[in-house]
Amino acid sequence: MYPTISDPLLHHLLPGNDFSLPHLLLLLSGILAICCWAWLLLAQKKTSPSLPPGPAGLPLVGNLPFLDPELHTYFAALARTYGPVLKLQLGKKLGVIVTSPATAREVLKDNDVIFANRDVPIAGRAASYGGSDIVWTPYGPEWRMLRKVCVLKMLSNHTLDSVYDLRRREVRKTVGYFRVRAGSPVNVGEQMFLTVLNVITSMLWGGTVQGEERESLGADFRQVVSDMTELLGKPNVSDFYPGLARFDFQGIEKRMKGLGKRFDGIFEKMIAQRLRMERDGQSECKDFLQFLLELKDEEDTPLTMTGLKALLMDMVVGGTDTSSNTVEFAMAEILNKPSVLSKIQNELETVVGKDNIAEESHIPKLSYLHAVMKESLRLHPALPLLVPYCPSATCTVGGYTVPKGSRVFINVWAIHRDPSIWSDPLEFNPERFLHDKGDYSGNDFNYFPFGSGRRICVGIAMAERMVLYSLATLLHSFDWKLPEGEKMDLREQFGIVLKKKMPLVAIPSPRFSDPRLYE
């Protein structure tokens, strides 16, 4: 028989008149357990990483009113104050900016799976058939299928080798254009855009657009692509206050849908024409469009007509502005530094020959030209903030908590100009890449202009070939100078794709004595 406790207080707290010792011990154990649990919660709260530091914002709107349109430079300036991981409250959305190689590695390598998704802006959904393309589709089986299609069928080295004649034909057309206008100012970026566009559309749907129709499409496309990339990089109130999205206060969604319809009409026309040719037994094309149509009809593929058109959109929008802007920035930096131009042309004369046409087969031997492209991409990466990431789970980066659903920016532009990494970081100096064999693999987080991890750019091989071949041809075929009285303007204009604030207008002068080399 256990002793009983007859305390008046316990009589009020517990049923019955008598309270046994085991019951008391059980009660005390429960109280102790609750206290321990509360203490652990408090300790965990104290020891769990805090959110990153950042500038104070205003109620409801946070830091939105203070955003500078040139986001890459604005974020870089904030990082100098708040460190390599910082936060901005963007309405209801938390933005996190990463600005160091170590923290970029944590996002893109150590936590690659968690950060494998995108924070899809409304403009992105409007431009890509609801986010059905390779850029915005969530990480998973469908995205892997789209990437496999692009990498193996469209952008593999084998495929790119097989369509060299397309690249050569379009580059030679551009050479002819510049030869006719020798001695007169030409818009270099505009002509390179048309060149890259014609190469890509030839790869996409081959001979289904010919002659004057192709030229008119090309001239129209550049402004449309430029407007789309500008809208994709523009802060949108609808993204930061989802409840207000239906009002589209800035008109971004409406404008993007209008631009998208222009592409969709062209895609519909190409697809209908190809299907009609198939019905009439006239289709012998083996281009990318034909492959996609055949893939869509296979029973075990998840590819839909919407997904097919979204891939076409990726190829046209993603491949044109990025490559042509890279050529334009590189040409501007080269013309701004005559010693670099002289070294490039000496190398070309040695490898290609003074009176000979540059071919892609010469490219592997042009080590200095490779260094020029790398240095240009260091200073002017095509996507200065890459494409925003969105963690699928809360994780830690740089010792700070990055909550699930945040919009995470990797400021590769700032990393490429970090004086603790690069000597004379603002100086255009290709020689730094002659000694340091930087590449585009994404494994070096001091230099990763095409991104890294699962979401690394799928078009690296295409971009490298197109940019190097174009630069080799333009610089071997012509001497270049600015119009009289003009000074080089290297200022940048932010967008999801970086571009020159002022277009590069330069005057070509033929270097070959034989006019047949310009045919």
Secondary structure per residue as TSV (DSSP state, phi and psi in degrees):
chain	resnum	aa	ss	phi	psi
A	1	M	-	360.0	121.1
A	2	Y	-	-78.2	147.5
A	3	P	-	-66.6	156.0
A	4	T	E	-113.8	157.2
A	5	I	E	-117.3	128.1
A	6	S	-	-120.5	60.4
A	7	D	-	-85.6	132.3
A	8	P	H	-57.7	-35.7
A	9	L	H	-65.2	-42.1
A	10	L	H	-66.4	-30.8
A	11	H	H	-62.4	-32.0
A	12	H	H	-78.5	-30.8
A	13	L	H	-86.0	-30.1
A	14	L	S	-124.5	149.3
A	15	P	S	-69.6	156.0
A	16	G	S	84.9	163.6
A	17	N	S	-92.3	-23.5
A	18	D	-	-116.4	142.7
A	19	F	E	-128.9	115.4
A	20	S	E	-76.7	159.0
A	21	L	H	-61.9	-41.2
A	22	P	H	-58.6	-39.3
A	23	H	H	-63.9	-40.8
A	24	L	H	-64.0	-44.2
A	25	L	H	-61.8	-38.2
A	26	L	H	-64.8	-42.6
A	27	L	H	-62.5	-46.2
A	28	L	H	-63.3	-38.3
A	29	S	H	-62.9	-40.8
A	30	G	H	-63.9	-43.5
A	31	I	H	-62.3	-42.2
A	32	L	H	-62.9	-41.0
A	33	A	H	-63.4	-41.8
A	34	I	H	-64.0	-41.1
A	35	C	H	-63.7	-41.8
A	36	C	H	-64.3	-41.8
A	37	W	H	-62.5	-44.2
A	38	A	H	-64.3	-39.9
A	39	W	H	-64.9	-41.7
A	40	L	H	-63.5	-41.2
A	41	L	H	-61.4	-44.1
A	42	L	H	-65.3	-41.4
A	43	A	H	-65.8	-40.0
A	44	Q	H	-64.4	-39.5
A	45	K	H	-64.0	-38.0
A	46	K	H	-72.0	-33.1
A	47	T	H	-94.1	-17.3
A	48	S	S	-69.1	143.1
A	49	P	-	-59.6	143.4
A	50	S	-	-82.3	171.3
A	51	L	-	-67.3	156.0
A	52	P	-	-61.9	158.3
A	53	P	-	-72.8	167.3
A	54	G	-	178.2	169.2
A	55	P	-	-69.1	148.7
A	56	A	-	-67.7	145.0
A	57	G	-	-115.3	-174.8
A	58	L	B	-99.0	156.2
A	59	P	T	-55.7	141.0
A	60	L	T	72.9	-46.5
A	61	V	T	-98.2	-17.3
A	62	G	B	64.5	-128.8
A	63	N	T	-95.7	2.3
A	64	L	G	-54.3	-44.4
A	65	P	G	-64.4	-16.0
A	66	F	G	-101.0	0.0
A	67	L	-	-65.5	133.8
A	68	D	-	-89.3	138.6
A	69	P	S	-56.7	-31.0
A	70	E	S	-85.8	77.8
A	71	L	H	-60.9	-36.6
A	72	H	H	-63.7	-41.6
A	73	T	H	-76.2	-34.9
A	74	Y	H	-63.4	-46.0
A	75	F	H	-64.2	-38.2
A	76	A	H	-63.9	-40.4
A	77	A	H	-65.1	-40.4
A	78	L	H	-63.5	-38.4
A	79	A	H	-63.6	-30.9
A	80	R	H	-67.0	-23.9
A	81	T	H	-93.7	-43.2
A	82	Y	H	-106.5	-6.3
A	83	G	-	102.6	-179.2
A	84	P	S	-74.1	-12.6
A	85	V	E	-130.2	119.2
A	86	L	E	-139.3	162.7
A	87	K	E	-121.5	152.3
A	88	L	E	-133.3	133.3
A	89	Q	E	-87.9	110.3
A	90	L	E	-105.8	84.9
A	91	G	T	62.9	-123.1
A	92	K	T	-90.3	-1.6
A	93	K	E	-102.5	134.8
A	94	L	E	-92.3	121.9
A	95	G	E	-98.9	137.6
A	96	V	E	-124.9	127.0
A	97	I	E	-111.3	127.5
A	98	V	E	-110.3	127.7
A	99	T	-	-140.8	45.3
A	100	S	S	-155.8	154.6
A	101	P	H	-58.6	-40.8
A	102	A	H	-64.5	-44.3
A	103	T	H	-74.7	-32.2
A	104	A	H	-62.8	-38.7
A	105	R	H	-62.3	-40.7
A	106	E	I	-60.3	-38.1
A	107	V	I	-76.1	-50.4
A	108	L	I	-90.6	-13.3
A	109	K	I	-124.6	-58.6
A	110	D	I	-64.7	-37.2
A	111	N	T	-118.8	37.4
A	112	D	T	-55.5	-43.9
A	113	V	T	-65.8	-42.0
A	114	I	T	-62.9	-35.9
A	115	F	T	-99.4	20.6
A	116	A	-	-79.8	-4.1
A	117	N	E	-102.0	162.8
A	118	R	E	-104.4	150.8
A	119	D	-	-89.9	100.1
A	120	V	-	-81.4	115.2
A	121	P	-	-75.1	160.0
A	122	I	H	-60.1	-37.4
A	123	A	H	-62.2	-37.5
A	124	G	H	-64.7	-41.8
A	125	R	H	-64.4	-41.5
A	126	A	H	-66.2	-32.3
A	127	A	H	-83.8	-18.7
A	128	S	T	-125.1	37.0
A	129	Y	T	55.7	48.6
A	130	G	T	79.4	21.0
A	131	G	T	81.7	34.1
A	132	S	-	-92.7	7.2
A	133	D	S	-98.8	-178.5
A	134	I	T	-73.2	-24.5
A	135	V	T	-71.8	-45.3
A	136	W	T	-105.6	-16.4
A	137	T	S	-57.9	134.9
A	138	P	-	-58.9	150.5
A	139	Y	T	-62.4	129.7
A	140	G	T	162.3	-167.8
A	141	P	H	-57.7	-41.6
A	142	E	H	-65.6	-43.4
A	143	W	H	-62.9	-41.2
A	144	R	H	-62.9	-37.1
A	145	M	H	-63.9	-45.1
A	146	L	H	-63.0	-42.6
A	147	R	H	-65.2	-40.0
A	148	K	H	-62.4	-41.9
A	149	V	I	-59.9	-46.7
A	150	C	I	-66.8	-47.7
A	151	V	I	-70.4	-41.2
A	152	L	I	-86.6	-32.9
A	153	K	I	-106.5	-29.6
A	154	M	I	-106.1	-40.6
A	155	L	S	-121.7	18.1
A	156	S	S	-73.6	159.7
A	157	N	H	-61.4	-36.3
A	158	H	H	-62.5	-46.8
A	159	T	H	-64.5	-43.0
A	160	L	H	-64.7	-36.5
A	161	D	H	-61.8	-39.8
A	162	S	H	-70.9	-20.5
A	163	V	T	-111.9	24.0
A	164	Y	H	-59.5	-37.1
A	165	D	H	-58.7	-33.6
A	166	L	H	-64.5	-47.4
A	167	R	H	-62.1	-43.8
A	168	R	H	-62.7	-44.7
A	169	R	H	-59.5	-45.9
A	170	E	H	-71.2	-38.0
A	171	V	H	-66.0	-39.6
A	172	R	H	-65.3	-34.3
A	173	K	H	-60.6	-42.1
A	174	T	H	-66.3	-39.6
A	175	V	H	-58.5	-44.4
A	176	G	H	-61.6	-39.5
A	177	Y	H	-61.1	-47.1
A	178	F	H	-67.7	-33.9
A	179	R	H	-64.9	-41.6
A	180	V	H	-64.2	-32.6
A	181	R	T	-100.8	20.3
A	182	A	T	-57.0	135.7
A	183	G	T	88.1	-6.3
A	184	S	S	-117.1	151.5
A	185	P	-	-66.9	138.5
A	186	V	E	-130.5	148.6
A	187	N	E	-85.4	103.2
A	188	V	H	-65.4	-46.3
A	189	G	H	-63.1	-40.3
A	190	E	H	-63.4	-44.4
A	191	Q	H	-68.0	-35.9
A	192	M	H	-70.1	-33.5
A	193	F	H	-60.8	-47.3
A	194	L	H	-62.5	-36.6
A	195	T	H	-63.0	-50.7
A	196	V	H	-64.7	-41.1
A	197	L	H	-59.3	-45.0
A	198	N	H	-64.9	-36.0
A	199	V	H	-62.5	-47.4
A	200	I	H	-67.3	-44.0
A	201	T	H	-67.5	-30.7
A	202	S	H	-63.8	-40.9
A	203	M	H	-68.5	-34.0
A	204	L	H	-74.9	-54.2
A	205	W	H	-133.7	23.1
A	206	G	G	51.9	-127.0
A	207	G	G	-88.5	15.7
A	208	T	G	-77.9	-12.8
A	209	V	S	-124.2	125.2
A	210	Q	-	-127.6	160.1
A	211	G	H	52.0	-131.6
A	212	E	H	-62.4	-32.1
A	213	E	H	-62.7	-40.8
A	214	R	H	-63.1	-42.6
A	215	E	H	-64.6	-40.3
A	216	S	H	-68.3	-37.4
A	217	L	H	-62.9	-43.3
A	218	G	H	-61.5	-44.5
A	219	A	H	-63.5	-34.4
A	220	D	H	-75.5	-33.5
A	221	F	H	-65.5	-36.6
A	222	R	H	-61.6	-43.8
A	223	Q	H	-66.4	-38.5
A	224	V	H	-63.7	-47.0
A	225	V	H	-63.0	-43.3
A	226	S	H	-61.1	-42.5
A	227	D	H	-65.0	-38.4
A	228	M	H	-66.3	-45.8
A	229	T	H	-67.8	-32.0
A	230	E	H	-65.5	-44.0
A	231	L	H	-66.1	-35.1
A	232	L	H	-66.5	-27.9
A	233	G	T	-95.3	-0.3
A	234	K	S	-90.4	127.0
A	235	P	-	-56.8	132.3
A	236	N	-	-122.3	120.5
A	237	V	H	-54.3	-34.8
A	238	S	H	-62.4	-28.4
A	239	D	H	-75.1	-29.8
A	240	F	H	-95.6	-13.8
A	241	Y	-	-135.3	82.0
A	242	P	G	-52.9	-30.9
A	243	G	G	-66.4	-19.1
A	244	L	G	-99.2	-0.7
A	245	A	G	-57.8	-35.1
A	246	R	G	-66.1	-18.1
A	247	F	G	-86.1	-21.3
A	248	D	-	45.7	57.5
A	249	F	T	-55.4	-37.5
A	250	Q	T	-88.3	-5.7
A	251	G	-	72.1	14.3
A	252	I	H	-67.3	-44.6
A	253	E	H	-63.0	-43.6
A	254	K	H	-62.1	-44.9
A	255	R	H	-64.5	-41.6
A	256	M	H	-67.0	-39.1
A	257	K	H	-63.2	-37.2
A	258	G	H	-64.2	-42.3
A	259	L	H	-65.7	-41.6
A	260	G	H	-61.2	-35.7
A	261	K	H	-64.1	-32.4
A	262	R	H	-65.7	-41.4
A	263	F	H	-68.5	-43.1
A	264	D	H	-58.9	-39.0
A	265	G	H	-61.8	-39.6
A	266	I	H	-67.6	-44.0
A	267	F	H	-61.2	-45.0
A	268	E	H	-59.1	-41.3
A	269	K	H	-63.8	-44.8
A	270	M	H	-64.3	-42.5
A	271	I	H	-66.1	-45.5
A	272	A	H	-62.3	-40.0
A	273	Q	H	-64.5	-41.5
A	274	R	H	-67.1	-42.0
A	275	L	H	-64.9	-36.5
A	276	R	H	-66.5	-40.6
A	277	M	H	-62.9	-37.9
A	278	E	H	-64.0	-44.0
A	279	R	H	-62.5	-33.7
A	280	D	T	-87.2	2.3
A	281	G	T	70.1	26.3
A	282	Q	-	-105.0	-3.1
A	283	S	-	-88.4	112.7
A	284	E	-	-120.0	13.0
A	285	C	-	-72.2	144.0
A	286	K	-	-126.2	41.4
A	287	D	S	-88.9	-176.0
A	288	F	H	-65.5	-38.5
A	289	L	H	-61.5	-43.1
A	290	Q	H	-63.0	-42.3
A	291	F	H	-60.7	-44.2
A	292	L	H	-64.5	-40.1
A	293	L	H	-64.3	-40.1
A	294	E	H	-67.7	-39.4
A	295	L	H	-65.1	-39.7
A	296	K	H	-61.6	-32.2
A	297	D	T	-82.0	-9.2
A	298	E	S	-71.4	142.8
A	299	E	T	-67.9	-34.8
A	300	D	T	-95.8	14.0
A	301	T	-	-103.5	141.0
A	302	P	-	-85.3	4.0
A	303	L	-	-71.4	127.4
A	304	T	-	-108.5	172.2
A	305	M	H	-63.3	-35.9
A	306	T	H	-63.3	-45.5
A	307	G	H	-63.3	-35.6
A	308	L	H	-61.8	-48.1
A	309	K	H	-67.4	-32.9
A	310	A	H	-64.5	-37.1
A	311	L	H	-66.6	-40.4
A	312	L	H	-60.0	-40.8
A	313	M	H	-61.4	-43.2
A	314	D	H	-58.4	-45.1
A	315	M	H	-64.2	-43.7
A	316	V	H	-72.2	-51.4
A	317	V	H	-74.2	-45.4
A	318	G	H	-72.9	-25.3
A	319	G	H	-97.4	-16.8
A	320	T	H	-89.7	-62.6
A	321	D	H	-60.0	-40.4
A	322	T	H	-63.6	-49.0
A	323	S	H	-70.1	-44.2
A	324	S	H	-67.3	-37.4
A	325	N	H	-66.3	-35.8
A	326	T	H	-64.1	-43.2
A	327	V	H	-61.8	-42.7
A	328	E	H	-64.6	-44.9
A	329	F	H	-62.8	-43.4
A	330	A	H	-62.9	-44.3
A	331	M	H	-61.4	-41.5
A	332	A	H	-62.7	-45.2
A	333	E	H	-64.2	-39.0
A	334	I	H	-65.6	-46.7
A	335	L	H	-67.3	-25.2
A	336	N	T	-77.6	-10.7
A	337	K	-	-135.6	87.3
A	338	P	H	-54.6	-30.9
A	339	S	H	-63.8	-35.0
A	340	V	H	-68.0	-44.0
A	341	L	H	-59.1	-42.1
A	342	S	H	-63.3	-42.1
A	343	K	H	-65.7	-39.5
A	344	I	H	-63.3	-47.4
A	345	Q	H	-68.2	-33.9
A	346	N	H	-63.8	-43.2
A	347	E	H	-63.2	-41.8
A	348	L	H	-63.5	-41.0
A	349	E	H	-65.3	-34.6
A	350	T	H	-71.7	-44.8
A	351	V	H	-84.0	-43.9
A	352	V	T	-91.4	-39.3
A	353	G	-	108.3	142.6
A	354	K	T	-63.1	-40.0
A	355	D	T	-115.2	62.2
A	356	N	S	-149.1	150.6
A	357	I	-	-84.4	134.4
A	358	A	-	-68.6	134.9
A	359	E	-	-122.8	163.4
A	360	E	G	-63.3	-25.8
A	361	S	G	-64.8	-20.2
A	362	H	G	-80.5	-21.2
A	363	I	G	-56.1	-45.5
A	364	P	G	-57.7	-22.2
A	365	K	G	-91.3	-3.9
A	366	L	-	-96.0	74.0
A	367	S	H	-66.4	-36.5
A	368	Y	H	-69.4	-38.1
A	369	L	H	-64.1	-39.0
A	370	H	H	-57.5	-44.2
A	371	A	H	-64.1	-35.4
A	372	V	H	-64.0	-44.7
A	373	M	H	-62.4	-43.8
A	374	K	H	-63.2	-41.1
A	375	E	H	-68.8	-37.0
A	376	S	H	-64.4	-41.3
A	377	L	H	-71.6	-23.5
A	378	R	H	-66.7	-48.6
A	379	L	H	-75.8	-33.4
A	380	H	S	-132.8	66.9
A	381	P	-	-59.6	140.0
A	382	A	S	-57.4	-42.4
A	383	L	S	-114.5	94.3
A	384	P	T	-62.7	-29.5
A	385	L	T	-112.4	18.5
A	386	L	-	52.1	-152.6
A	387	V	S	-108.2	130.8
A	388	P	-	-54.1	139.9
A	389	Y	E	-99.5	162.5
A	390	C	E	-142.0	108.4
A	391	P	-	-65.7	136.1
A	392	S	S	-83.9	-6.3
A	393	A	S	-151.9	154.4
A	394	T	-	-67.1	134.5
A	395	C	E	-146.5	179.9
A	396	T	E	-112.6	131.5
A	397	V	E	-134.1	123.0
A	398	G	T	63.8	24.9
A	399	G	T	85.1	5.8
A	400	Y	E	-119.8	153.8
A	401	T	E	-79.1	129.6
A	402	V	E	-113.8	107.0
A	403	P	-	-68.7	151.6
A	404	K	T	-54.0	137.8
A	405	G	T	85.5	0.7
A	406	S	-	-67.5	160.8
A	407	R	E	-100.1	114.2
A	408	V	E	-108.7	122.7
A	409	F	E	-105.1	132.5
A	410	I	E	-104.1	111.1
A	411	N	-	-86.0	78.1
A	412	V	H	-65.8	-30.3
A	413	W	H	-58.7	-45.1
A	414	A	H	-70.3	-39.2
A	415	I	H	-61.9	-40.3
A	416	H	T	-68.6	-14.2
A	417	R	T	-116.4	16.6
A	418	D	-	-75.2	117.9
A	419	P	T	-66.1	-17.8
A	420	S	T	-77.3	-11.8
A	421	I	T	-108.5	-42.3
A	422	W	S	-116.0	133.2
A	423	S	S	-76.5	138.7
A	424	D	S	44.4	61.1
A	425	P	T	-62.4	-24.0
A	426	L	T	-89.7	-4.5
A	427	E	S	-84.9	132.2
A	428	F	-	-79.7	104.7
A	429	N	-	-138.0	86.8
A	430	P	T	-59.4	-24.4
A	431	E	T	-58.2	-26.1
A	432	R	H	-62.2	-26.1
A	433	F	H	-94.4	-2.1
A	434	L	H	-77.5	-30.9
A	435	H	H	-95.0	-37.5
A	436	D	S	-102.4	104.8
A	437	K	-	-76.6	67.4
A	438	G	-	-64.5	148.3
A	439	D	-	-133.3	-174.1
A	440	Y	S	-108.2	19.3
A	441	S	S	-72.8	-19.0
A	442	G	S	84.6	6.8
A	443	N	-	-87.1	-17.8
A	444	D	-	-103.9	111.8
A	445	F	T	-87.3	10.1
A	446	N	T	-85.1	-22.8
A	447	Y	-	-149.5	105.5
A	448	F	-	-149.9	68.2
A	449	P	T	-64.1	-20.4
A	450	F	T	-104.5	13.4
A	451	G	-	87.3	-165.9
A	452	S	-	-160.3	167.1
A	453	G	G	75.3	-161.0
A	454	R	G	-60.0	-31.7
A	455	R	G	-96.8	19.3
A	456	I	S	-59.7	149.4
A	457	C	-	-55.3	134.4
A	458	V	T	-83.1	-12.6
A	459	G	T	-103.0	24.7
A	460	I	H	-60.4	-47.5
A	461	A	H	-61.7	-41.1
A	462	M	H	-64.8	-46.5
A	463	A	H	-62.5	-44.1
A	464	E	H	-61.4	-45.3
A	465	R	H	-64.5	-45.7
A	466	M	H	-66.3	-43.8
A	467	V	H	-68.5	-48.4
A	468	L	H	-65.9	-42.5
A	469	Y	H	-65.6	-40.2
A	470	S	H	-65.2	-46.8
A	471	L	H	-62.4	-44.2
A	472	A	H	-60.3	-42.9
A	473	T	H	-68.5	-47.1
A	474	L	H	-65.7	-39.2
A	475	L	H	-83.0	-22.9
A	476	H	H	-83.8	-32.7
A	477	S	H	-84.3	-25.7
A	478	F	E	-137.7	151.0
A	479	D	E	-90.6	153.0
A	480	W	E	-133.1	144.1
A	481	K	E	-149.2	160.1
A	482	L	-	-80.4	154.5
A	483	P	-	-56.8	152.4
A	484	E	T	-54.0	128.9
A	485	G	T	84.9	-6.7
A	486	E	-	-86.8	146.6
A	487	K	-	-115.8	148.3
A	488	M	-	-67.4	130.9
A	489	D	-	-113.2	109.9
A	490	L	-	-101.0	13.3
A	491	R	-	-63.7	148.0
A	492	E	E	-106.4	156.8
A	493	Q	E	-123.1	123.8
A	494	F	-	-72.0	141.6
A	495	G	S	-162.9	175.9
A	496	I	S	-56.8	-29.2
A	497	V	S	-111.0	125.2
A	498	L	-	-74.3	139.0
A	499	K	E	-140.1	164.0
A	500	K	E	-68.9	137.4
A	501	K	S	-65.7	-41.0
A	502	M	S	-114.0	126.5
A	503	P	-	-57.5	147.7
A	504	L	-	-80.5	113.1
A	505	V	E	-112.9	120.7
A	506	A	E	-139.9	164.6
A	507	I	E	-110.6	118.8
A	508	P	E	-87.7	145.3
A	509	S	E	-130.7	127.3
A	510	P	E	-59.7	141.4
A	511	R	-	-104.1	-19.9
A	512	F	-	-87.4	140.4
A	513	S	S	-82.1	-23.8
A	514	D	-	-92.3	112.9
A	515	P	G	-63.4	-20.9
A	516	R	G	-66.1	-20.5
A	517	L	G	-74.4	-5.8
A	518	Y	G	-104.5	3.8
A	519	E	-	-78.5	360.0
